[in-house]
């Protein structure tokens, strides 16, 4: 379907967002049918928005956009660019480029979020699992639902497509929402990151519900402080009352220290629903037990007691499941539909994913995305509890920290690993242009006893060494990369999939043991 903003729509949007009309703004012949804030995605006739944060503050993005055929450029009044670009096409200046881009994009694609029950999930950890749970439950109940998040986006009956962003820029997001509307979706399960909220990627989205998973330290390199970080998350809930949807809800983890602040800002016309382990929560756990590879759970939901089982282990996954249950109950799915779906949910790639050869006597091997102090602690505790229904003889943790990101969490993660793991192998986890050895030393600075720590920056070798040193009854956690199949080292993108490498190492380990056993005979 070919779309373009009408002259009347452009006039109305300019009246709303324009700060000043310039002499070079003759828009005759400019078709507002292709919008982007990414210069590499500009094609002939595109409108290029220079959005702070999404685009470098220099003339290079303008020059690239013009070379690629931009018909018009939009920038923010007062935006300083060095050197000053030579712009040879109509140039619109707006008061706030982030908001303007989101508004133009939503209007171009017909404001699809107004016709979709968009469920936005935010928080430090758990977003991906919660959104996938919501999608799985709705599909089980024959709802047509779209998914957008860290692994990409998925239309009903389609394979997942990678995005490159957890929450994509506004132009791409609105385009995908429009595709979901055209595919007759009734719902969308959407991960909402703090970066997306700052950059207004969801600025013109109408949410039916917003979910808070949890808040712990992450991205302080970007936000500057924990208060800035959580207040950014808070803005999603502050905006709920503006949504065009009826029957809006805020679904909040009541066990979170900041729960009351999030509940307080939702505004009129927004239903507050809480979940957690607290008996005061609308949906809360009464009991749970892990046995025979299943989590057997009893919950109270709005005063009624339900029993169910699921394959997801750990206390943190009980929170994820309760969030999804609370959402789906609010969306009028029956308890039977929800609980039946939970029983056959197989999990999310790279989220507490077990790697196994199926051979008897192999160590337990788990790959997880844990990349913050809180998530690493939760996953290490869960691995401790899982192995043979008891404590593993030895718990080996392979992890590192990403470069060019929040360095303050590195020593905290080191302290967590020291406390909960018996053996630690520090390795690369996408150092970028930072010195990998310096990142490892940052992590070690949080430890009191480094006797159980080894540094092996080659991630392939670190995984192999961890599994080779594990015996029957031991456990290996490979953390930080999850489903990702590459890492950035310097200017290179190095292909690596922790799950594939763990599988290779396990097979090598078990074959070696089998050979030794035969030689003894």
N, C-alpha and C positions, 0 to 999 in steps of 0.2 A: 504493500500500500504506500503510495507517494503522499507525503505530508509536507505542508509548508504553512508557516504563520501568515495569516491574512494581513493586509495593510492596517486594518483596524486593530488587530491584535498587537502588531508591532508598535503602533502609535500608543496604545494603552500601556504596554509594558515600558516603553520609553518614558512616558509621563510618570510612571511609578518609580523607575529606577535611575533615570538620567539626572546627572548633576549639572551638566552644562551642555548646551548645543554648540558644536564647533563648526568652523567654516568648511571642514572636509567631510561633512556628514551627508552628502547627497546619496540617498539610499535607492535612487531610481535604478532598476535593473538588478538589485540585490534580492535574491530569494532566500528567505529564512527557512530553509528546509534541512540543513545539515549544521549542527552545532557541536563544538567540542572545545575542551580546555587543554587538550593534549596536542601539541604541534605536529607530532609524528602521525596523528590520525586525521590531520587536515587533508582534504582533497579539493579538487577544483570546485569553487563555489561555496566552500564552507565558511561559516561564521566562527572566528576564533576568539574565545574568551580568555584573556590573560588573568587567571584566577590566582591570587596570592596563596602560596603554599602548594598548589597543584602545578604551578609553573615557576621556573627560576626567575628571580628578579634581575633580568638582564635583557639585552636586545636580542639575544640568540633565539628565544622562542618565537618572537615576531618574525625574525628573518627566515626561520625554518617554515613557519606557517605561510608566509608570503611565497616562498619558493614552491611550496606544495599546492598553491593555488587559492589561498584564502581570498574571499571576495569582500570581507569586512572584518575589522578587528574591534574588540571591545576591551577596554581597560578601566582601571579604577582611577578616579580623580585623585591626584596627589601621589600616585604610584611612581616611585623613582626608579628609572631604568638606566643602567650604565653599560655601554654608551647609549645615548638616546637613539632609538631605532628610526630608520627612515621608512615611514609608513606611506605607501603609495595607493592605498585603497581607503574607502570610507572608514573613519575612526570614531567610534562611540565611546564616550566617557560616562561612567556610572558612579553612583555613590558607594555601592558595595558590590564588587564583582561576584563574590560567592553567592550572595542572595539573588542577584540578577540572573546568573547562569542557571541556578536551580529553577527559577521562575520561568525563564524562557523555555527551558527544556521540558518542564511539566506541561506548559501550555502547548508546545509543539506536538507532544504525544497525547494530548487530550486529557490531561490530568487523570491518568489511569488509576492512581491510588484511591481516588474517590469512589471507584466502582469495585475495588478489591478490599477484602478484609486483611489489611497488612498488619502483621504481628511483629513488632520490633523487639529484638532481644539484645540487651546491653549488659555490661558487666566485665570484670577482668577475666574470669575463667568460666567455662561452661557454655558459652554462646553457641558454639558449633554443635555440640551434642543436643542442646535444648531445641535449636531450630530443626535439626534432623529428626528428633523425636516428634515434634509437632507435625512435621511433614509426614512421617511414617504413620502416625495415628490417624491423621486426616485421610490419607490415601486408603488406609484399612477401612475407614468408614465411608469410602466411595466419594470423598470430597476431591474436587480438582484443586490442587494446591501447587504453587510454585515455591522454589527454594532459592535463596540468595545468601552467599556467605563465603567463608574462607576457602572452601573447596571449589567454589564457582557458583553457577546458577543451573537450575534444572527445571524444565517444563514437564508437565505430566506426560508420562510414557516416553520420556526422552532420557538420554545419558547426560551426565553432568558436564558442563562446559566451563573451562577455566576462565577467570576474569583477570587475575593479577592483583586485585584488591579484595579485601574482605567485604567492604562496602564500596562499590565502584563510584566514580565521579557521577555527578548528577545527570549528565547527558546519557551515559550508558545505563544508569539505573532506571531512568524514566523510559528508555527504549525497551529494556527488558520487561519492565512492568507492563508496558503496552503489549508486548508479545504474550505475556501471561494473561492479560485481559482477552486478547484475541483467541487464546487457546481455551477460553471459557473457564478460567480459574475463578474460584470464589474467594480463595485465601492465598496469602503469600507469607512465608516464614522467612524473616529477614534479620541477619546479623547487623547490629549497628555499633560501630566502633567509636571510640572517643575522637579519633582523627576525622571520621565522617561527620561528626557533630560540629567540630570546629570549622571544617571546610564547607559546611552547609550542604553536603552531598544529599542529605535527606530533608533539606530545608523546605521543599514544597511537597513533601509526602504527607498524606493523611493516614494516620495510624488508627487502627481499631483497638489495638492493645499495645502496651509496652511492658516488657518484662525486665526485672533486675535480678541477675544471678548472684553476684557478690562484688565486693570492692576490696582489692589489695594492691600492693605497689606494682606499678608498671608504667612505662612511657613517661617517666619523670624528666627525661631529657627533652621531651616535647612540651609537657605541661608545666614544668618548673616546680610544682609542689603537689602534694597529695590533695590539698583542698581544690586547687584548680582542676585536677583530674576528676575528682568525684562530682564537682559542680558542673563539669562538662557533661557527664553522664546524666546528671539531674535535669539538664535542659530538655532531654527527650520527654520526660514526664511533665515538665512545665508546659510543653507545647501540646499535650494531649487534648486539652479542652478546646483548642482551636480546630481540631479535626472535624471534617464534615460528617463523620460516621455517627450513627446512633449506637447506643449500648457500648460505649467505650469502657476500657478497664485498664487499671494499673495493677500488675501482678508482681508483688514485692516479697523478697526473702526476708521474713520477719526476724530471722536470727542475725541479720546484718546489723552492725553497730549504727549505721546511718539510715536504717529502715524508716524511722519516723520522719526524717527530713524528706525522704522520697515520697512518703505517703501524704505529707502536708502540702506539696506543691501542685498536686494534680488538678485542682480547680473543680468547678461545678460541672455536673453531668458526667463525671468519671467515677466508675465503681472501683473501690479499693478491695483487692483480694490478696491475702497473704498466704505464704507457705513456709514450711520449715520443720524443725523438730520441736519448737515451742508449742505446748498445748493450746496457746492462745491463737495460733495461726489457723486460718480457715481450712487449709489442707496441711495435715501434719502426720508424721510417722509415729505409729504406736509401737511397732516392733519390727525387727528385721534380723534375718539370719542367712549367712552364706553357707550353702551345702550342696554338694554334687554339681558344682558348676552353675548354680542358680542363686539368685537373691530372693528369698522369700520374705515378703513385706506385707505388713498390715498398716493401713492408713485410716485416718478420719478425714472425710471430705465434706465440709459444710454440715457436720453433725452426724453423718452416716459412715459406718465402718465397712471397709472393703479389704479383701485379701487378693494379692496377685503375686506373680513371680516374674523375674526378668533376668536376662543374662548379664546385665551390666553390674560389675562389682563396685564396692566402695561406698563410703558415706557421701562423697561428692556426687556420685551418680544418683543417689537417692534424692539429693536436692534437684538435680537436673530433671529427674522423672517427675517430681512433685510440681516443678514449674510447668512442665508440659501438660500434666494432668489438670492443673488449675486453668491453664489457657483453654484446653479443649472442653472442659466442663462449661466454661463461660461461653464458648462457641456452640453450645447446645448439643454436643456429642454425648451419648449415653455412657454411664460408667462401664457398661459391658463392652461397648465398642473400644473404649480407651484401654481398659485392662487387658482385653484380648490382644490388642495390638502390641502392648508392651512385652508380652510373653515371647513374641518372635522377632523383636528388634535385635539385630545382630551387631549394632554398634556403628561407629564412624571410623573410616580409615585413619590410622595414625593417632587415634584417641584410645589409650589403654588397649592397644591391639596386641593380641598374643601372636607370636611367631613360633611355629612348631613344625617339626619334621614328622610328627606322629610316631616317632620311635620311643620305645620304653626307656626310661632312665635319663631322658634329656633334662637339662635345667630349664626352669621356667624363664621365658624370655618375653619381655614386654617392651613395646615401642610406644612412646607417648610424646605429645607436643609440649609437655610441661616446660615453661620458659620463664616462670616467675617464682619467687621464693614460696609463695603460698601453694601454687599448683605442684611444685616439686615435692613439697612436704606431704601433701595429700596423696600423691601417687606413690611415694616411697612407703608411706604407712599402709596403703592398700596392698602393695606387693608383699609387704611383711605378713599381712593377714591371709593372703591368698594361698601361698605356696603349701600345698598338701594340707590345707585347712589348719595350718599352724605357722610357726616361725621358720623361715628358711635357715639352713645351716649357715649360709653366707649370702649377703645381698650386695651385689656389685652394681655400681651406678656409673654409667658413661654419660657425660654431658659437657656442655660448654655454654658460653653466652655469646649472643650476636654482637658484632661490632657496630660502631656508629649508632649506638642506641643507649638506653638507660644504664650507665655504668654503676650507679649507686646500688643496684640490686645484685651485682656480682658477688660481693663479699657475703651478702645475706644468703644467697644460694649456696655459697661455699659452706656456711655455717649449718644450713639445713642438711646438706649432703653428709657432712661430718657427723652430725647427730644421728642420722637414720640409716646410713649405709656402712657396710663393713669394709668395703674397698671402693675406691673412687679412681676413675680414669678421666682426666680432663682432656678435652679435645676441641677441635674447631667446630663452631656452629654458625658458620657464615660470618667470619670476621670482617669481611669487606676490606677496606683499606687500613684498618687498624692492625697493629702488631699483634699477631695471635698469642705470642708468648706473654705479652703484657696483659692481655685479657685473662689468661690463665693465672698470672700472678695476682691480678685483681681479685679473682675468685678465692685463691689461697689466702689472701689477706684476712678473710673472715673466719679462718680456721685456727683453732688453738693447737691441734695435733695434726701434723702433716705426714705422719709415718705411714698412713694407709692411702696416700695420694700418689698417683703417677700421672705424669704429663705425656700424652701421645697425641700430637696435634693432627696427625693423619687419621681422619675419622674412620676410614676403612680398616686400618690397623688397630685402632682403639676398640672397635666392635669385635674384631677377630680375637684380640687378646683377652677381652672380658669373657667371651664365651668359652675360649680355650681354658681359661683358669677356673671355670665353674664346674662343679661336680653335680651328680645326682642329688637333688634336694636343695640345691642352691637356686638363686634367682638373679637375673640380669635385667636391669632397667636401662634402656637407651632413650634418653630424654632430649627434648629441645627442637627436634626437626619434624616429628610426626609424619604426616603424609607427604611432606615436601620431597621432591626428587632432585634437588640441586642445592648448592650453597654458593654464596659469593665469596671468593678469596681474591683479594686485590681487584683487578679488572676482569677476572675470569668468572664464568659461571660453571662450577664443577658439578657434574652429574653424580648424585649419590642418593640412594633410597635406603634408609635404615632397615626397612623390612626385608629388602632383597639381600643386603649385606649380612643381616642377622641369620637369614635362612641359609645362605652359603656357609657361614661360620658354624652353624649348628650341624649341618650335614658333614662338614669336614671333621668337626669334633666327634660326632657319633661314629663316623667311618673309622677314625683313628682308634677309638675305643674298641670297636669291633675287631679291628686288625690285631690290636694288642691281646685281646681276649683269645683270638684264634691261635696266636703265636704261643701263648702260655699252654694251650692244649697240646 
